[in-house]
């Protein structure tokens, strides 16, 4: 018996968690544009335009700036598997779930991982990073800019300077901050930085922007081994072959270069989406966009604190675009989230690991980092909390947030 299902027709939910968020309407329209062949001159022109756009978003002059087809984790894995060989030392800066993820991927590359740990809700002291780098002399230092699991933003300027001084490559996962907080790749002296569309860039998950410095690209090209069916004399490197075919940055860089050496069929609709995300960001202007996200985040903080709730973590190093809120005693956090969804069609986030069941996470990103979305979310949270018996002055949260916007 043939089984069919109905057309997709779910409610237009307001996604106010730590990501994904609602996709910008222009990005949705761009994704509906008809496909082109991957070597069509018009399509390769779009590829070149996308590279130029993301150099501006990443605030870099790196020629090697392009997209990885896959979610933001695909870009992370491509970076680590293309740099690290078995036995390489890597220092991982960790104060949350996604620092632990970097360590796990590095371990899968058979690298030797040295952790520099900070408590969840804090950032890591750069001096501790320097101490580890001086002792280990690693191939790579890997860290997360904004870790949504804790909502902390790690300062990176000093870490970039440390890496250059000790001739170590620096990788930064900027998935949760690109397009919402400044990601000044060249000023950081970072060598590889990756992102994702589904948070501040206002797109769908499925494409990972990446930028690679010349010195990192040289190292990766030293491991270049061209696919056998495409072998051309003089292209192969002398180093150990990158363990992944799909995530082989040497081959992907050749694909995005003027060589157009075929690697995979480019995900055209995702390229259209990523291109439009960058256009939206740059038309607004980076500084204006960062200021809008900062104001939206400040409104969330003001609103929840006016309700007598506590913001989690070190506020001096908090991400502007995601806020963790401590669930008050006697309140069922999961039931609050369920009622936000079923009564108001609004999603806020839960948490992982040591914070599971202890905090909610409220995002203010992309098209949702705007007054109406935040006031609607805070008003719904107020209504649900009153229904759960949590006492505070009705309207206090919305009024406090309005004060930030006015």
Buried (B, 14 or more C-beta within 10 A) or exposed (E): EEEEEEEEEEEEEBBBBBBBBBBBEBBBEBBEEEEBEBEEEEBBEBBEBBBEBBBEBBBBEBBBBBBBBBBBBBBBBBBBBBBBBEEBBBBBBBBBBBBBBBBEBBBEBEBBBBBBEBBBBBBBBBEBBBBBBEEBEBBBBBBBBBBBBBBBBBEBEBBBBBBEEBEBBBBBBBBBBBBBBBBBBBEBBBBBBBBBBBBBBBBBBBBBBBBBBEEBBEBBBEBBBBEEEEEEEEBBBEBEBBBBEBBBBBBBBBBBEEEEBBBEEBBBBBBBBBBBBBBBBBEEEBEEBBEBBBBBBBBBBBBBBBBBBEBBBBEEBBBBBBBBBBBBEEBEBEEBBEBBBEEBBBBBBBBBEEBEEBBBBBBBBBBBBBBEBBBBBBBBBBBBBEEBEBEBEEBBBBBBBBEBBE
